[in-house]
């Protein structure tokens, strides 16, 4: 890079790349939750939701809401302002449910995407 022309080209290319990255941050830094598992403890009526959502910036790019439905009706809407880990973590919720009832959980990213998992109490994980 000894000539002024090479330096100018380098600066233009660097500016172009930075513009592309910052013009579309959702594509550079965002992803929907990768995995979500549900476990229900009938004795304590506790639903454990384990979420895998990799994020290098968990106070900017995080799971914003976790909505729980029982048999299609919303029973809990939980809002967050960050996530407790940069990859996988679990939340616990008190949810009364009986055998045969279905719990549906949707985790939504603060930037883009969501993931839904269902569990039938006394039945297999779907």
C-alpha positions as CSV (number, residue, x, y, z in Angstrom):
1,X,0.0,0.0,0.0
2,X,2.7,2.4,-0.9
3,X,0.8,4.3,-3.5
4,X,-2.1,6.7,-2.7
5,X,-4.4,4.8,-5.2
6,X,-4.0,1.6,-3.2
7,X,-4.8,3.3,0.1
8,X,-7.9,5.0,-1.4
9,X,-9.2,1.6,-2.7
10,X,-8.6,0.0,0.7
11,X,-10.5,2.8,2.5
12,X,-13.4,2.6,0.0
13,X,-13.6,-1.2,0.4
14,X,-13.5,-0.9,4.2
15,X,-16.2,1.7,4.2
16,X,-18.4,-0.5,1.9
17,X,-18.0,-3.5,4.1
18,X,-18.8,-1.6,7.3
19,X,-21.8,0.0,5.6
20,X,-23.1,-3.4,4.6
21,X,-22.7,-4.7,8.2
22,X,-24.3,-1.8,9.9
23,X,-27.1,-1.2,7.4
24,X,-28.6,-4.6,8.1
25,X,-27.7,-5.5,11.8
26,X,-30.5,-8.1,11.9
27,X,-28.6,-10.2,9.4
28,X,-25.2,-9.7,11.0
29,X,-26.1,-10.3,14.6
30,X,-29.6,-11.8,14.9
31,X,-30.9,-15.3,15.0
32,X,-34.0,-17.0,16.2
33,X,-33.8,-19.4,19.2
34,X,-32.1,-22.6,18.0
35,X,-33.6,-25.0,20.4
36,X,-36.2,-25.1,23.2
37,X,-37.0,-28.0,25.6
38,X,-39.9,-28.2,28.0
39,X,-40.1,-30.2,31.2
40,X,-43.0,-30.3,33.6
41,X,-42.9,-31.3,37.3
42,X,-46.5,-32.2,38.2
43,X,-45.7,-32.3,42.0
44,X,-44.6,-28.7,42.1
45,X,-46.6,-27.6,39.0
46,X,-43.5,-26.1,37.6
47,X,-42.7,-25.8,33.9
48,X,-39.0,-25.6,33.0
49,X,-38.2,-24.0,29.7
50,X,-34.6,-24.4,28.5
51,X,-33.7,-22.1,25.6
52,X,-30.7,-22.2,23.3
53,X,-30.2,-18.7,21.8
54,X,-26.6,-17.9,21.0
55,X,-25.8,-14.1,21.4
56,X,-22.6,-12.3,21.7
57,X,-24.5,-9.3,23.0
58,X,-27.2,-10.7,25.5
59,X,-28.3,-7.2,26.6
60,X,-29.0,-6.1,22.9
61,X,-29.9,-9.4,21.2
62,X,-31.9,-11.6,23.6
63,X,-35.1,-13.5,24.1
64,X,-37.6,-10.7,24.6
65,X,-40.7,-12.7,25.5
66,X,-41.7,-16.1,26.5
67,X,-45.5,-16.8,26.1
68,X,-47.1,-19.8,27.6
69,X,-50.5,-21.2,26.5
70,X,-52.4,-24.0,28.1
71,X,-54.9,-25.8,25.7
72,X,-54.6,-22.8,23.4
73,X,-55.3,-20.1,26.0
74,X,-52.5,-17.7,27.1
75,X,-51.7,-18.2,30.8
76,X,-48.4,-16.3,31.0
77,X,-46.6,-13.6,29.1
78,X,-43.1,-13.0,30.3
79,X,-41.0,-10.0,29.1
80,X,-37.3,-9.7,29.5
81,X,-34.7,-7.0,28.8
82,X,-31.7,-9.3,28.4
83,X,-30.8,-13.0,28.7
84,X,-28.9,-14.6,31.6
85,X,-26.4,-16.5,29.4
86,X,-24.7,-16.1,26.0
87,X,-26.1,-19.5,24.8
88,X,-28.3,-21.8,26.8
89,X,-30.3,-21.1,30.0
90,X,-33.5,-22.1,31.7
91,X,-36.5,-20.3,33.1
92,X,-39.0,-21.8,35.5
93,X,-42.7,-20.9,35.6
94,X,-45.5,-21.9,38.0
95,X,-48.2,-23.4,35.7
96,X,-51.1,-25.5,37.0
97,X,-51.7,-28.3,34.5
98,X,-53.3,-31.8,34.6
99,X,-52.6,-35.0,32.7
100,X,-53.7,-34.6,29.0
101,X,-53.5,-30.8,28.9
102,X,-51.2,-29.2,26.4
103,X,-48.7,-26.5,27.1
104,X,-47.3,-24.4,24.2
105,X,-44.4,-22.1,24.7
106,X,-43.2,-19.5,22.2
107,X,-39.8,-17.7,22.8
108,X,-39.3,-14.6,20.6
109,X,-36.0,-12.9,19.9
110,X,-35.6,-9.1,20.5
111,X,-34.5,-8.7,16.9
112,X,-36.0,-11.4,14.7
113,X,-37.5,-14.9,14.9
114,X,-39.2,-17.1,17.4
115,X,-39.4,-20.8,18.3
116,X,-42.4,-22.7,19.6
117,X,-42.5,-26.0,21.5
118,X,-45.4,-28.0,22.9
119,X,-45.7,-30.6,25.7
120,X,-48.7,-32.7,26.6
121,X,-48.7,-33.4,30.3
122,X,-48.3,-37.1,30.9
123,X,-47.5,-37.5,27.2
124,X,-44.4,-37.2,24.9
125,X,-42.5,-34.0,24.1
126,X,-43.4,-32.8,20.6
